[in-house]
Amino acid sequence: MKKISFIYATIFVLLGMTSCEKDNIWGDGLAEMEHVYYIGFYKTNVNTDALNYEIAADGAARWRIGTGTWNNTGEVNITSPIPFQLSSERIRSYDAVTYFWVTNNGTTTLTPGTDYIVVNESGSEIASGSGAYSLTWPETRKGIQNVKIKRLTSAKGSLRVNVLNPANGTPNASDLSTTVNNKADQYEIRGLTFDYNKVTVTFN
């Protein structure tokens, strides 16, 4: 009888510990993450290689992942789609806005609006505010949106495309404050860091 009582007592203690552990891990953590979403480049889950795009002097465009095989797009003076993916498992009453930045890579001096423009999926130009371009996600639904960069002049150079503002310096995955893409009253968007400064568009 004492042995049975000891077994029951042990079970109750273990259940109590499990309950406390569950509350500690999932309680406050879930509440804090309820309105946090992530933006990154869509590459069919290939996180180790970056997307690269080129537009030649004659307007021929091509793209590849990492150091893989180049793929010709058949389009002239415009890149193939650059895909952004929003990770979200909820449908909200509000729309989410994410940003991406297009900047010169190294010492090149390509000028937005003069040497190139950024267009959305329908081909309409996306206006840049303070160097950032925005995408709106209706009801914060997860999905993919594509943009393209259109070459306007014969100027040569290279651009970088980022989901985190390069003006803020290199992000640190261990410091979440450096991964914020956009923070609004109702939600927070965090940018994935593994493609930072790796997605390039080169005008040859």
SVG drawing of the C-alpha trace seen along z (x, -y; Angstrom):
<svg xmlns="http://www.w3.org/2000/svg" viewBox="-11 -60 45 62">
<polyline fill="none" stroke="black" stroke-width="0.4" points="0.0,0.0 2.8,-2.4 4.5,-1.5 1.3,-2.4 0.9,-5.6 4.5,-6.6 3.8,-5.9 0.7,-8.1 2.5,-10.8 5.4,-10.7 2.9,-11.0 1.2,-14.0 4.6,-15.7 5.7,-15.0 2.3,-16.3 2.7,-19.5 6.2,-20.0 5.1,-19.4 2.3,-21.9 4.6,-24.6 7.2,-24.0 4.5,-24.2 3.3,-27.5 6.8,-28.9 7.6,-28.0 4.4,-28.5 2.5,-31.0 4.1,-34.4 6.1,-33.4 3.1,-32.8 1.4,-36.0 4.6,-38.0 4.8,-36.3 1.1,-36.6 1.5,-39.6 5.1,-39.0 5.7,-38.0 8.8,-37.3 9.8,-38.5 12.5,-37.0 13.4,-35.9 11.6,-32.9 14.0,-30.3 12.1,-27.0 13.7,-26.7 17.3,-27.1 18.8,-29.2 22.4,-28.8 22.6,-30.3 21.6,-33.9 19.6,-35.0 21.7,-36.8 20.4,-38.7 22.2,-40.2 21.2,-42.5 23.7,-42.8 24.4,-45.9 22.1,-44.6 19.3,-44.1 19.4,-40.4 18.5,-39.3 19.4,-36.2 19.3,-34.8 20.7,-32.1 20.8,-30.8 24.2,-31.0 26.8,-29.7 24.4,-27.5 23.5,-27.6 22.4,-30.9 18.8,-30.9 17.9,-33.3 14.6,-35.1 13.8,-36.1 13.0,-39.6 14.8,-42.8 16.3,-45.3 14.3,-43.9 15.1,-41.2 13.2,-38.1 10.9,-38.2 12.6,-38.8 10.3,-37.0 9.5,-38.1 7.8,-35.7 5.7,-36.7 5.5,-34.0 2.2,-34.3 -0.2,-31.8 -3.1,-34.2 -5.7,-36.2 -6.0,-39.6 -8.3,-42.6 -5.3,-44.7 -3.0,-44.8 0.8,-44.4 3.4,-46.5 6.9,-45.2 9.9,-47.1 12.9,-46.2 15.9,-48.3 17.8,-48.6 21.2,-50.1 24.5,-50.3 26.8,-47.4 30.3,-48.6 31.5,-51.7 28.9,-51.8 26.7,-54.8 23.6,-53.7 20.8,-56.2 17.1,-55.2 14.7,-56.8 17.5,-57.6 19.5,-54.3 16.7,-52.0 13.3,-51.7 11.6,-49.0 8.2,-47.7 5.6,-45.4 4.0,-42.3 1.7,-44.3 4.6,-46.3 3.7,-49.5 6.6,-51.5 7.0,-51.3 7.8,-54.6 10.8,-54.8 10.5,-56.7 13.9,-57.3 15.4,-54.5 12.8,-51.9 10.2,-50.3 7.0,-48.9 4.8,-45.9 1.3,-45.6 0.0,-42.2 -3.9,-42.2 -5.1,-40.9 -1.6,-39.9 -2.0,-36.7 1.1,-34.6 2.2,-34.5 4.7,-35.6 5.0,-38.9 7.4,-39.6 9.2,-42.7 11.5,-43.4 14.2,-45.9 14.2,-47.6 17.4,-49.0 16.9,-52.5 20.4,-53.5 23.7,-52.0 25.4,-52.8 27.2,-49.8 27.2,-48.8 25.7,-46.4 22.8,-46.7 22.0,-44.9 18.5,-44.0 17.8,-43.6 14.8,-43.1 16.8,-44.9 18.0,-48.5 21.7,-48.5 22.0,-51.9 21.5,-50.2 24.6,-48.0 24.9,-44.2 22.1,-42.5 22.8,-40.1 20.4,-37.1 21.1,-37.0 19.8,-40.6 16.2,-40.7 16.2,-44.5 18.5,-44.4 16.1,-42.2 13.1,-44.6 11.8,-45.3 8.8,-47.3 7.2,-47.9 3.6,-49.2 1.1,-49.6 -0.6,-46.3 2.3,-44.2 6.0,-43.7 7.8,-42.5 11.2,-40.9 13.6,-40.3 15.4,-37.0 19.2,-37.6 20.8,-34.8 20.5,-36.7 21.7,-40.1 23.8,-41.8 23.8,-38.7 21.0,-39.3 22.5,-41.3 21.5,-42.8 24.3,-43.6 24.2,-45.8 27.0,-44.7"/>
</svg>
